[in-house]
Amino acid sequence: MTSQSQTESLNQTLQTDLGRIALALDRLEHAASAREAEMTEMAALKARHRRLKDTVSNELQQLDLLLANLPQKP
């Protein structure tokens, strides 16, 4: 194998390896973006859950007050 063909072969191998690295980086970036989106969605769901829980708690307190003020049967 001549020096030029060895260089061309090495360049081809390097290009292939660089392509694989680029694909791996793309996959990692995509996974990181997806994870970030999941975390944002989870934070929104937690906030919604907290608001709903507070609303239900307040409504139950109001219901307890109404029931406590009903006239008692003799």
C-alpha positions in Angstrom: 0.0 0.0 0.0 1.4 3.4 -1.0 1.7 6.3 1.4 -1.0 8.2 -0.5 -3.4 5.2 -0.3 -2.7 4.8 3.4 -3.4 8.5 3.9 -6.7 8.2 1.9 -7.7 5.2 3.9 -6.9 6.9 7.1 -8.9 10.0 6.0 -11.8 7.7 5.2 -11.7 6.0 8.6 -11.5 9.4 10.3 -14.4 10.7 8.3 -16.4 7.6 9.3 -15.5 8.0 12.9 -16.3 11.7 12.9 -19.7 10.9 11.4 -20.4 8.4 14.1 -19.4 10.9 16.8 -21.7 13.5 15.2 -24.6 11.1 15.2 -23.9 10.2 18.8 -23.8 13.9 19.8 -27.1 14.5 18.0 -28.7 11.6 19.9 -27.4 12.9 23.2 -28.7 16.5 22.5 -32.1 15.1 21.5 -32.2 13.0 24.7 -31.2 16.0 26.8 -33.9 18.2 25.2 -36.5 15.6 25.7 -35.5 15.2 29.4 -35.7 19.0 29.8 -39.2 19.0 28.3 -40.3 16.2 30.6 -39.0 18.1 33.6 -40.8 21.3 32.6 -44.0 19.3 32.1 -43.5 17.6 35.5 -43.1 21.0 37.2 -46.3 22.2 35.5 -48.2 19.1 36.6 -46.9 19.5 40.2 -48.1 23.1 40.3 -51.5 22.2 38.8 -51.8 19.4 41.4 -51.0 21.8 44.3 -53.6 24.3 43.0 -56.2 21.6 42.7 -55.4 20.1 46.1 -55.7 23.6 47.7 -59.0 24.2 45.9 -60.5 20.9 47.0 -59.3 21.6 50.6 -60.9 25.0 50.6 -64.2 23.7 49.2 -64.3 20.9 51.8 -63.8 23.5 54.6 -66.7 25.5 53.2 -68.8 22.4 53.1 -67.9 21.6 56.7 -69.0 25.1 57.8 -72.3 24.8 55.9 -73.0 21.4 57.5 -72.1 22.7 61.0 -74.6 25.5 60.6 -77.5 23.4 59.5 -80.4 23.2 62.0 -80.4 20.0 64.1 -83.4 17.7 64.0 -85.0 17.3 67.4 
